[in-house]
Each structure stands twice: as structure tokens, then as C-alpha cells.
């Protein structure tokens, strides 16, 4: 990871200044650093107030992430790594990819492919014949 710019897409990246970090010890018993580590990273980003995203993206993201937002703020957590900076990286990368996904342009609606009539009718004919063949296989007559 170069520096601390987590690029979302193109030239848009997450401004370090707008990332709100909270670190805490991962819960769980264990003394002597056996299961504990001070490595839980929580990253909050105020999506509603940010100026870092193009307005269109921002609208999209607010809409798509609506159920994950608390008062316009998105929260990402990471605690799987032992070391805090790795959790920090993980959380930042998660946030960046979440936003990348949420701001992606909507997919083009799929156009139905037209099938030439002749082909379709032949397919249906063959299908009927197959059904006939199979029906003749039930073996009622040789009980």
C-alpha cells in the first residue's frame, strides 16, 4: 500500500483527514498476550458530509448503503489480525472497496436476445420428440 491514500476509483480516494479511527483491545480472555491483542480497528467515515466524492457517487452510495449507515456515517471494523496497523489497513481497504462498489455506475439493463423463429420451433419440435421417447420408457407393459 503506497502511503495512505486508499483509492476508490480513478482519481478519487479516501481523504485521510475524514477517516475517524477507533482502536480497542479485541475482547476475549487470556493474559500474557495469549488471545488478546490491542488490535481491533474501527473506521468511521461520514458519507453524508464528505466532499471527497463526486455528488453522483455520493448519492448512489447513500442510497445503496442506506441500511448500513447511522446518521450518514458508515462504519467498518477489522480485528482479524494481531497487529493494529494490519487491521487498520484491512479496515481502510474494506471501506474503499465498499465505496467503490456502492458508487459504481448501475449495470446496463440486459437486452433480450432475439432468437430467429425457425430455430426456436425446431427446438420445440425436438423437445416434444424427446418427451415422447421418454414416455415410452416407463415400462408399464413389461411388469
C-alpha positions as CSV (number, residue, x, y, z in Angstrom):
1,X,0.0,0.0,0.0
2,X,1.5,3.3,-1.0
3,X,1.2,6.0,1.5
4,X,-2.3,6.2,3.0
5,X,-4.4,7.1,0.0
6,X,-7.0,4.4,-0.4
7,X,-8.1,4.9,-3.9
8,X,-11.7,4.1,-4.7
9,X,-11.7,4.5,-8.4
10,X,-9.9,6.7,-10.9
11,X,-8.5,9.7,-9.1
12,X,-11.0,9.6,-6.2
13,X,-9.5,8.4,-2.9
14,X,-10.5,8.5,0.7
15,X,-9.1,11.6,2.4
16,X,-7.1,10.5,5.5
17,X,-8.5,13.6,7.3
18,X,-12.0,12.3,7.1
19,X,-11.4,8.9,8.4
20,X,-12.4,8.5,12.1
21,X,-10.4,5.8,13.8
22,X,-11.2,4.0,17.0
23,X,-8.9,1.3,18.3
24,X,-9.7,-1.0,21.1
25,X,-8.5,-4.3,22.6
26,X,-10.2,-7.3,21.0
27,X,-12.3,-8.8,23.6
28,X,-11.6,-12.3,24.9
29,X,-9.9,-13.8,27.9
30,X,-6.3,-14.6,28.2
31,X,-3.4,-13.0,29.9
32,X,0.2,-12.7,28.7
33,X,-1.0,-11.6,25.3
34,X,-2.1,-15.1,24.6
35,X,-5.5,-14.4,23.0
36,X,-5.8,-10.7,23.5
37,X,-4.3,-8.1,21.2
38,X,-4.9,-4.4,21.1
39,X,-5.8,-4.7,17.5
40,X,-9.4,-4.0,16.9
41,X,-9.7,-1.2,14.4
42,X,-12.9,0.6,13.8
43,X,-13.1,3.1,11.0
44,X,-15.9,5.6,10.5
45,X,-16.5,7.7,7.5
46,X,-19.1,10.4,7.3
47,X,-20.6,9.7,3.9
48,X,-23.3,12.3,4.2
49,X,-20.9,15.1,4.9
50,X,-17.9,14.2,2.7
51,X,-16.8,16.4,-0.1
52,X,-14.4,13.8,-1.4
53,X,-16.8,12.0,-3.6
54,X,-18.4,13.3,-6.8
55,X,-22.1,14.2,-6.0
56,X,-23.4,11.5,-8.2
57,X,-21.3,8.8,-6.5
58,X,-22.3,10.2,-3.1
59,X,-26.0,9.9,-3.9
60,X,-25.5,6.4,-5.2
61,X,-23.6,5.4,-2.1
62,X,-26.0,6.9,0.3
63,X,-28.8,5.1,-1.4
64,X,-27.1,1.7,-1.7
65,X,-25.6,1.7,1.8
66,X,-28.7,3.1,3.4
67,X,-29.2,0.1,5.7
68,X,-25.5,0.2,6.9
69,X,-25.5,3.9,7.7
70,X,-26.1,5.5,11.0
71,X,-26.8,9.2,10.5
72,X,-24.9,9.2,7.3
73,X,-21.9,7.5,8.8
74,X,-20.5,4.2,7.6
75,X,-18.5,2.0,10.0
76,X,-16.1,-0.7,9.1
77,X,-14.4,-2.9,11.6
78,X,-11.4,-5.2,11.4
79,X,-10.0,-7.4,14.1
80,X,-8.7,-10.5,12.4
81,X,-5.0,-9.5,12.5
82,X,-2.8,-9.5,15.5
83,X,-1.2,-6.2,14.6
84,X,-3.1,-3.0,14.8
85,X,-1.8,-1.5,11.6
86,X,-2.8,-4.5,9.6
87,X,-6.3,-4.2,11.0
88,X,-6.1,-0.6,10.1
89,X,-5.1,-1.4,6.6
90,X,-7.8,-4.1,6.3
91,X,-10.5,-1.7,7.5
92,X,-9.4,1.0,5.1
93,X,-9.2,-1.4,2.2
94,X,-12.7,-2.7,3.2
95,X,-14.1,0.8,3.3
96,X,-12.5,1.7,0.0
97,X,-13.9,-1.4,-1.8
98,X,-17.3,-0.9,-0.1
99,X,-17.4,2.6,-1.5
100,X,-16.1,1.5,-4.9
101,X,-18.9,-1.0,-5.1
102,X,-21.5,1.5,-3.8
103,X,-20.5,4.2,-6.3
104,X,-20.1,2.0,-9.3
105,X,-22.3,3.0,-12.2
106,X,-25.5,1.0,-12.4
107,X,-25.2,-2.0,-14.7
108,X,-26.8,-1.6,-18.1
109,X,-30.1,-3.3,-18.3
110,X,-29.8,-6.6,-20.1
111,X,-31.4,-6.7,-23.6
112,X,-33.2,-9.9,-24.5
113,X,-31.6,-11.7,-27.4
114,X,-33.9,-12.3,-30.2
115,X,-34.0,-15.9,-31.4
116,X,-35.0,-16.4,-35.0
117,X,-38.4,-18.2,-35.1
118,X,-37.2,-21.2,-37.2
119,X,-34.6,-22.2,-34.6
120,X,-37.0,-21.9,-31.8
121,X,-39.6,-24.0,-33.5
122,X,-37.1,-26.7,-34.3
123,X,-36.0,-26.7,-30.7
124,X,-39.6,-27.2,-29.6
125,X,-40.2,-30.0,-32.0
126,X,-37.1,-31.8,-30.8
127,X,-38.2,-31.3,-27.3
128,X,-41.6,-32.9,-28.0
129,X,-40.0,-35.9,-29.6
130,X,-37.6,-36.4,-26.6
131,X,-40.6,-36.3,-24.3
132,X,-42.4,-39.0,-26.4
133,X,-39.3,-41.2,-26.3
134,X,-39.1,-40.8,-22.6
135,X,-42.7,-41.5,-22.1
136,X,-42.3,-44.8,-23.9
137,X,-39.7,-45.9,-21.3
138,X,-41.9,-46.1,-18.3
139,X,-42.0,-49.9,-18.7
140,X,-45.7,-50.3,-17.7
141,X,-46.0,-53.0,-20.3
142,X,-43.4,-55.4,-19.0
143,X,-44.5,-55.8,-15.4
